Amino acid sequence: MQASYATDVPAAVDAGLLALRLAVAVIITYHGTEKLFGWWGAEGLDGTAAFFARVGYRPPRVMAAVAGLSETAGGVLLALGALTPLATAALVGTFVNVLLLHARNGLSRRRGGFEYELVLLAGTCCVALAGPGAWSLDELAGVRGEFGAWGWVSVAAGALAGVGVSASRTSGDAGSGKPAGGPPSAPRTTAAERVTAVRRRLAPLWRGLVGATALALGFEVFARLGPVDRQLLPPSSVILPKTARLLVDAEFLGEVGHTLRAVLTGIGLACAVAVPAGLLLGSYALLTKALTPIVESLRSVPGIAIIPLLVLVLGQGARMEATLVAFVTAWPLLFNTMYGVRGADRVAVETARSFRVGTLTTWWRVVLPGALPLVLTGLRVALSTGLTVAVAAEIAVGTQHGIGHVILAASHAGFHADVVFAAVTVAGILGFLLNSVTEALSRRVTAWSTGEAS
């Protein structure tokens, strides 16, 4: 939407946005000035710092100053409708952090819950995504266009900051937000420990989201200020909305399903051949010596080199993709299984043999469980490699389906760079999800090998 709010949006909508901005801004500025200056009968920065120390924010005085400044400056900017993405990011971070602080108490405000913060968060997100309206300094300054793209960025950045601050909080009185009257009871301590455990588990996710957000912001700046034409290198604010639209497009999801089926079928074939072969090679040194030259020779063949042969034999469809994926991904599975077998507990193996346990039973009950951590590591490598190979094959061969087909078609039909980058982003998301699922499976199945609880 390149036109102004004043000409494209009904005046009632602008009035509603102004009312929403002012309502949120008055409330949050009131609390911010309480924290910073002690206005309205509050205790000021010292009292806020003491409270922050009680609930576990470190260093308390710095965090109190940051909170007060975020609330005051964010509220003033929101009321004026100036620098709206920056203002909403600051306020979203504040509300998410406070919401997490009160989360253990449930929704009801009467029990110290988070319904108040939830309403303010929802209102701030509405302004972030819809824009401040025509009655704002942003509009007067000529800041026009789609607020939605920057709105999503500001909401995501603020939410990540809020989760990060909450995750950094040490164990304290995470109760209703009021000073504690005495030592916490056993149930309160248990709840605080549960909250701490949840924050610890969410910390890796938060760090990953921070990294992804930083990458998106850096790409946005480079695309807008760099030497490359934006028609060839669109910014994140164009790529991300296009990615979101593709993710709800049934036809595109069908193409993703085609690629995913080829990857999983190929890796299934690779597992069926490579894991038993790895068990044999890891168990019998003579067999390893005899077959090593053949295995090393085949492993050195680039997967792309056999594409013409596979196309001649199997055609350009899913069978060709699955076979290519199986060939490329068999090697990490084979070698990881082989090394895992060699690293198995020899005492356990010899004990099984001394009790005349059969070879197959020993493999199944002793050798394979010992090799399982490395086998699953090989599977993680195979999944990421298989997805890369499948998409590359779809582009190289010019198949009629798959993520690679979407990328190739967008490149040829007038070069829709936004579609190309969005499809690449979806491929990256798919690879991340496959890796995350395999990693979670590996942690749960092999927790005994690392001493972690399942």
N, C-alpha and C positions, 0 to 999 in steps of 0.2 A: 504494500500500500504506500505508494510514493506521494499521494496527495495529503493535504493537511487534515488534521482531525476536524478543524472547523468546518470544512466543506463536505466531509465524508461521513461524519458521525453525528447522529441527532444530538441536539442540545441537552436533552434529558440524560443521555449517557454521560456527557461531559459533566453535568451537574452531579450525577451519581458518583462518578469517579472523584470529583472534588470533595464531596461529602465523606466518602470512604477514606480519602487521603487525610483529611482534617481530623476525622475521628481517631484513626490510628496514631497520627502525629501528635495530637494533644496528649493522649494517654502516655505514649512512650517518652515524649519530651518531659512530661511531668516527672516520670520515674528517673530519667537521666539527670535532670537538674537536682533531684533529691540526692542522688549518689555523688555527683560532682561537687555541689555547692552547699548542700544541707538545707536547701529551700523547703518550704512547706512544712517546717517543723521536723525535718529528718535529721539524722546524725551526720550526714555528709560523708566525705571520703573515708574518714577514720572508722566510722561505724560500719560502712559498707565493707571495708577491708577486714574488719573483725568478723563480720558475718561470712565473708568469702573464705577466711581461714578456717572457720568452723565446718563449712561444707566441703572443704578439700581443694579449693583453688589455690595454686601456687604460681608465682609469688602473689599473695593476696592483694597487696596495695596496687601493684601494677595491673592485675586483672580487674580490680574495682575501677581503676581509672579508665581502662579500655572499655569496660562495660558502660560506664557513664558517658564516655565520649561517643561510643557507637549509638547509644540511645538518643542522646541530645542532638548530635549532628545529623544522624539519620532521620530523626523526627522533624527537624527544621527543614532539611532538604525535601523530605516527603511532602510537608505542608506547602512548600513553595513550588513543588513539581520541578525541581532542579536536580540535574544529575541523577535521574530516577533509578537507573540500574545500580549505581553505587549506593544510593540510599536504601533501596530494597534489599541489596545483598547484606548490608550491615544489619538491617532489622531482621531479616530471615535468620541470619546467624544467631542473633540474640534470642529470638523466640524459640528456635530449635534447641539451643543450649538450655534455656529455662524449662522448656517442655520435658527434656530428658531428665532434668533435675527432679521434676515433680512426677515423673512417669510411674514410679513405684506406688504412688498414692491413688492411682486410677484417674478416671475422668472428672469426677465431681469436685468442684471447687470447695464444697463444704468439708471435704476430707483432705484438703490440701492438694487436689488434683490439678490437671492441666487444661481444663476447658477454656479458661480465660486466655491462656497463651495460644491455644489452638485457634480460637476465633481471630486473634490478632495476626497470627501467622497466615491464616487463610486470606484475610483482607490484604495483607502485604503482598502475597503471591498474586492476587487479582490485579493489583496496581502494576506489579512487575510485568505481568504477561499482557495486560491490556494497554499499558502505557498510562501516563498521568492525565490524559485528556487535553482538550484545547485550552482550558483555563490553567495554564502552567507556564513556568519560565522556559521549560524545554521547548514548548511549542512557540513561544515568543522568540526564542533564539534560533528557530528554524530547524530544530532537531526533529526530523520527521522520519517517516518510513515505518518499517515493521518493528514495533517494540517487542514482538513475541520472541524473536531470535535472541536479542540481548536479554530479554526477560528470563528466558530459560537459563541463560548463562549466569545471570545474577542470582536466581533462585538456587541453582546447583552450587555455585561458589559459596553462597551464604550457608546453605545446608551443610556443606562439607566443613566449613569453618566451625559451625555450631557443634557438629558431631566430634570434630577434632578437639575442641576445647573441653567438651564433656568427657571425652576419652582420656584426656590428660589429668582429669581431676583425681586426686587421691581419695582414699576412703575417708569419708567424713559423715556428718549428719545429713543424709540426703532426704530428709523428711519433708515437712510441709513448707520449709523455707523460713520457719520462725526459730528464734533462739531456743536451744534445748534447755529444759528446766533441770536436767540432771543427767547422770550417765544413761546411755541408751540401753533399753531392755534387750534381752536375747533375741526376740523376733526382729527387732529393728536392726541389730547387728547382722543377723543372717540375711535380711533383705539387702542391706548395704553391700554385703559380700557378693550377693547375687548380681547386683547392679555392676559392681566392679568386674565380675567375671564376664558379664555381657559386653562391657566396654572393651575388655581385653580381647575378646573374640572378634569384636568389630574393628579393632585397630588396624589389622591388615587391609580390610576392605576400605577403610577410610583413607589409608595411605595410597592405595591404588586409585581411588577416586580423585584424590588430590593430584596425583601424577597425571591422570587423564585430563583433568580440568586445566592443569598448567599447560599440557601439550596443546589442548584446543585453543587456549588463549594465545599461546605463542604462535600457533599456526594462523590464527586470526590476524594478529599484528603483522606477521611476515607477508601474508597474502595481500593485505591492504597497503602496506608501505614498501614492500619489496619490489624488485625489478620485473617480476613476471606479470603478464597481463592477467587480470582477474577472470577473463573468459577461459583461460587455460588453467589457472590455479585459483579456484573459488575459495573464499574464506570459510572458517568454521561456521559462521552464522548462516551460510547458505548450505553447507554440506550436512550439518546436523538436522535441520528441519527436513531436508530431502531424505536423509536416512530414516527418520521417524515415519515419513510417509511410505517409504518402501517396506518398512517392517509391518505395516498394516495392509499392504497390497497383496491380495490373494494370488495374483499371477506371479509376482516376484517371490513370494513364499514357496510357490511350487518349484521355482528354479532353485531356491536354496535347498528344498527337499531333495531335488535330483542330485545335487552335489553331495549332500550329506549321505544319501543312500550309497552313492558310489564309494565314498570314503569308508563308511562302516562296512560295506561288503568287502572291499579290498583288504581292510585290516582284519576282518574275520578270516578271510582266506590266508592271510599272512600268519595269523596266530595258529591256525590249524596245521600249518606246515612248519613254521619256524620254531614254535615252542617245543614240540616233540623232538625236532632235529637238534635243538639246543640241549635238551636233556641227554640225548645220545652222545653228542660231541663232548659235553661236559663230563660225562661219566666214563668214557672210554678213550684213553689217551691215544691208543693205536689208531682208532677211527679218526680222531682229530688230525693226526699226522698225515693220514692217507688223503683226507678230503680238504685240508687247508688250501692247497694250491687252487683247487677248483672253486672253493668258496670265495677266496680272495679275488680271483679273476672275475667272477660274476659280480661281486660287490663293486668292483671298479668300473663296471659298465654304467654310464649315465642313463638315468631313466628316460631322458628325452631322446636318446639314441634309438630306443626300441619302439618309439611311437609309430614310425612308418610301418614297421612289421606288424604291430598290433592292429593298426587301421586296416591293413590288407587282410588280415586273418579274421578280425572281429568286427570290423566296421567302425563307425564314428560314435557309437552309442555308449550306453552305460557300461556294457561289458568291457569295452576297451579301457575306460577310465578305471574300473574296479581292478582289472588285471594289472594296469600300470601302478596303481596305488599298492597293490599286493607285492609287486616286485620291489618297489622302492622301500616299503616299510618293513619288509621281512628281515632286513639286515640288523636294525637295532634290536628287534625282538630276538633274533637268533643269538647274537653275541651277548646281549644282557642275560638271556637264559643260560647260556653256556658259562659265563663268568659267575652267575649266581649259583649254579650247580657246583662249580669248583670251590666256591667259598662256603658251601654248606658245612654244617657241623660234622666233622669227620668222626668225632667220638660217638655221636648219635647214630651215624651210618654204621659204624663198626659194631655198636651195641645191637642194632637191629639184625645185622648179619649173624652175630653170635647167638642170637635167639632163633636163628633159622627163619627169619622173616623173608618172604619171597621178594624177588627183585621189583616187581611191579608195585607191591605194597610199600616197599621201602621208598621207591620213587614218589609214590602218592602221599605217604604219611610223613616222610622225613625230608627227602631231597627237595621236592617241589615247594613245601612251605618255607624252607630255608632260602630258596631262590626267589620266592615271590616278590620281595621288595625290589630286586633288580628287574624282574620281569615287568612289574608295573611301571617302573621308570622307563623301560623300553617302550611300553605301550604309550606313555605320555609323549615321548619323542615321535613315535609312529603316528599318533593322531595329528600333531601339528604338521609333520612332514607330509602326511597323506592329504591333508586339506590343501596345502600349497601345491602339491603335484596335481591334484584333481583340477583346481582352478586354472593352473598353467596349461594343462592338457586341453581343457575346454577352449582356451584362447588360441593355442597353437594349432589345433585341428579345425577349429571353427564349428564346434558342435551346435546343435539346435536347442540345447537346454543347459541349465546350470548357471552359476554365478559368473563364470567366465564368459558365457554367451551374452549375458547382460552387459558386461564390461565391453566386449568386442562390438556389440551392436550399438552401444552408446558412443563408442569411439568413431564408428564409421558413419553414423547417421547425423551429420552435422556437428559431431563432437560435443556431446552434452557432458561437459566436465563435471557438473554436479552429480549426475547419475553415476559416472565412473568412480568418483571419489566416495560416493555413498555406498556403492556396491562393494568397494574395497573395504570400507569401514565395517560393513555387515560381515564380510569374510573374517576380518580381525576379531569382531565380537564373537562370531561362531567358534573361532579357534580358541579364544579365551575361555568360553564356556566349556568346550570339550576338555581343555587342560584343567580347568577348575574341578569338573566332575571327576576326572581321573585322579587328580591329587586328593580330593576328599575321599574317594574310594580307597586309595592307597593308604591314607592315614588310618582309616577305620579298619581295613583288613589286616594291616601290618603294624598295628599299634603295639603289639607285643614286642616287636623287634627294636622299638625306640623307647619303650617304657611309658608311652603316652596312654592315657585313658581313652577308651573308645567312645 
